[in-house]
Amino acid sequence: MLHAIYSCLSGETRRCLKIMSLILLLGVTVVPQVWAQEADRIRVKVGDKIESHEFASAAYRYPVFKDAVINYTTGGLAQGKLNYHQILSEMHFIGPKGDTLALDNLYLVKFVAIGDTKFYYDPERKGFGEEIADFKTVKLLIKHKFKPSDKERGVAYGQYSNASATKTYSTYAVNGQIQQLSPNEYLVYAKMANYFITDQNNQFYLANKASVVKIFSKQKTAIGNFIKENRIDFQKEDDLKKLLTFCTQ
């Protein structure tokens, strides 16, 4: 079963991810006693050797790799242990040799089912959206991602303050841009979430008024009135479900 997934990778991609090095942090390590207490924030410290399992357990969607099925556009299936990495925006699986590998050839993937949850690939923005509601003609998805949000300086054990400019010590890369950290600085990753709507062609739309009106163009006036009367907040899951229920009834 694992071989079925492994065989879908190109030769170039058949390698151990060595997860920490691919997070694009150079010379950075985890401070586990901090992020373990704050599920939506991860702090990493410059200078020490990276131990991948601690950082990864916070960055992954699930605490462990879970039984999953990859559904391909060709109708084929592949099974294995998968997990979604919310920093790298990659779907990872355990290879035949126990290595952690990234799923490749994503244009062939219809969706990935991890347990009872389906994940759909967004080719434009990259990464996978997690299905939270299916309205038959459209689906509501959420995309989780950890992004660098700030730098902090260690003050005392378990305490931090905002960092100011100091002599640099090491660097990390974000979206191709080299950033710098001093010896006592911590890079803070914040967990962010965006909601998306997919149509019957699995086209991704950012969940906002313009997208909803575009998808349901024949109901433009009614949708506008519903949004206004119900004060729909496009950052709230319940509001989006309420709106899409109205649109698809």
Secondary structure, DSSP 4 states (H G I P E B T S, - for coil): -HHHHHTTS-TTT-S---HHHHTTBSSEEE-HHHHTT-TTEEEEEESSPP-HHHHHHHHBSSSS-EEEEEEETTS-EEEEEEEEETTTTEEEEE-TTS-EEE---GGGEEEEEETTEEEEE-TTT-SEEEEEEE-SS-EEEEEEEEEEEEEEEEEETTEEEE-------EEEEETTEEEEE-TTEEEEEEEEEEEEEE-TT--EEESSHHHHHHHTGGGHHHHHHHHHHHT--TT-HHHHHHHHHHHH-
